[in-house]
């Protein structure tokens, strides 16, 4: 199980994030949404999770196969629509890969854990904890 701790004070809308392993980041809203623009917006973190998981999974596969893949570049576009959400991944493979290898990497990237999570039904529940209890 992954656990992320988040906290927000009175600074609109700067949120401090921690993964419990010493890594910390900041999420915020852009200035046009009354934020301070000190970090990625929450939707940008979501798109970043998909991009990083996809290219890490492709990199692992190419390394295991010994393919001459020098670099993967990806741009993820995210749009929240009325009844659905839409992600579009634009991918560039740099290296001497044939068309079949590129297609295989595309299929493998769609099997990454974040892609699978976002493609399946998601259940979210919330639990209120007393202020004196720790997270």
N, C-alpha and C positions, 0 to 999 in steps of 0.2 A: 504494500500500500504506500502511496506517495502522500506526504503531508506537507503542505505549505502553510506557513503562518503569515497572516496579513494584519496590518494595523494602520489606522488612519486617525490623525489628530484633528486639529482645527484648520490646518492648511488645506484649502480647497484644491484639489482632490487627491493630493499626494498620498500614496499608499506605499508603505514599506513592506516588502516581501522577504521571507527567509525560508530556506529549505531545511534548516536544522543541521546542515553539514558545513556551515560557515559561509555559504553563498547568500548574498543579499542583493536585491534589486529594488527598483522603484517603478511603480505604475502611476500614471497621472493622466489627466485629460488635457487635450490641447487647449490653448488659450481661447480659441473660439467657442469652447464649451465651458468657459470659466475656470479652467484648470491652470496650473502653472507650467505645463509642458516640460516637466523635469524627467519624464521617462515615457516608455511606451504606454499607449492607451490599452485598456483591457482587451479590446478586439485585436489590437496589434500583437499582443502576447499570444492570443489564440492562433492567429495566422503564423506567428513565429514558431509555435509548437509544431504545427503541421509541417512547415518548411524544414525545420531542423531534424525532426524525426524521419521525414522522408529521405533527406539526403544522407543522413547517418546510415540508415538501413541500406540504401543503394551503395554507399561507400563500402560497408562491411561485405556485401555480396560480391562486389567487383574485386575486392582484396582477396576474398576466399577463392574466387575463380582465377586470380592472377591476371585479370584483364588490364590493359594499358590505359586506365582511366586516370588522367592527371588532375581533373577538377570537375566538380559539379556546381553549377550556379542555378539558383531557383528564385523566381519571384512568385509570391502568392498574393492573389487578389481575393479579398473577402467582401461579400455584400450580403447584408441582412435584408431579405425581402419579406413581403407580407406573410406568406405561408411557409417559407423555407429560408434556408441560408445557402449561399453559393460560394464555393471556393474554386478558384482556377489556378492551377499550378503551371507556370511557364518554366521549362527545364532546358538547360544547355549542358551537354556533356562535352568536355574538352579532353581529347585523347584519341587514339587510333581505334575507335570502336566501330564495328560494322552495324548495319541497320538492325540485325537480329539481336545483338548485344544491347543496343540502345532500347529496343522494345522490351527486352527481358528486364532491364533495370527499371523501366517505367512500371511494369507489372509488380516488381519487387517493392518499389516505393509505395505502391498502393496497399501493401500488406504491413506497413509500419503500424505500431500500436496506436499512434494518435489518429492516423487515417481510419483505422478500424473503429476506434472509439467514436469519431465524429460521424461515421457512416451507419452506426447502430442506434437504436433507441437509447436515450439517456435518461436515467432517473436521478433526480436531485432532491435531497431532503435537507431540512435545516433543524438544528437542535439548539435551543437557548441554554447557555451555561451561566450559572450564578456569577456575579461580578467578582466574588472572592475566590472562586475556583480557577485553577490554571488551565490553559489549553493543552 
